[in-house]
Amino acid sequence: MTWRQSTVTRCFNISESQGGKTMASTYNVQQEIDERTNLTSTNKFELLLFRLGGDQRGERNELFGINVFKIREIVAMPQVTAIAGAQQHMMGVVNIRGQVIPVIDLPSVVGCMPKTGLNIMLVTEFARSVQAFAVEAVEDIVRLDWNQVLPAEGGVANGMVTSIARLDSELDSPRLVQVLDVETILRRISPDGGSNLEVDEVNARPLLKPGSLILAADDSAIARTLIEQGLQSMNLPFVMTKSGKEAWERLNQFAKEADEEGKPVGDKVALVLTDLEMPEMDGFTLTRMIKQNQHLAKIPVVIHSSLTGTANEAHVQSVGADAYVAKFAAEELSAAIQKALSK
């Protein structure tokens, strides 16, 4: 049995059905938590690979991916109940052990045409919500280093692809996977379906040392927009970056400027606000590098992530973050920033 086969078997119960391989059963988070915690200490992660079908002419069949952390369950496609007046691409709802979950036709969102039908349903949990995505087939689970994942240009797939992953470590690897920005997809389909930064609900607004700012990092365009709106509503100056690597480079530049001016770096950067899933360098690695650097360690770090759930929240504790807050709630974000600044 290969590593990939054993990984898929360990994470999901695999069953055979007519028409190919399907995966069923609840994802055993507790069984995997130790191993996945170890992955976060090495800038690695696991990506679930799946296919959505070909183009309008039935040609090509590209690979897509989603972080395994977002997957709560994978099941063979059940019967879906259509909902009157549903938005485009919304297939309806399913009942999973007493929980009614909306089902999104992911191939139609991306513009693909399944050749064998919608055979698999990915039940995901992120940004305080649970939803399911219908796909044609699940292929594999691969373990990658975040430096194998490169940011996608803003126009790729109309902003629905957040990054491109190389399945091989070689720089010129032809085996590429499109990592979908599922948060953006969910909000485009159902603007009211995800959590929102209700800036008017923010009561207490944190205060920064005069002249300092918040350094923020997030690879999702829609997340950056929401974070910017939230920080602006709190009257907090900030610099926004698109990856952990970019944030680390900017932070070191601020540290250099502070040193040249004979100031502590805290006079420049009051707090780092970072996502977890980011190309080139993830938020776990960024946080750990800050906390292990004697010149930067006192800068508070708040992790602001769509990877919700107690299992995922437990992963941030080992890297030394000062606070954790799930996307997107302005009042909770404000409270987390205030908490981190007060330490």
Order of alpha helices (4+ residues) and beta strands (2+ residues): alpha-beta-beta-alpha-beta-beta-beta-beta-beta-alpha-beta-beta-beta-beta-beta-beta-alpha-beta-alpha-beta-alpha-beta-alpha-beta-alpha-beta-alpha
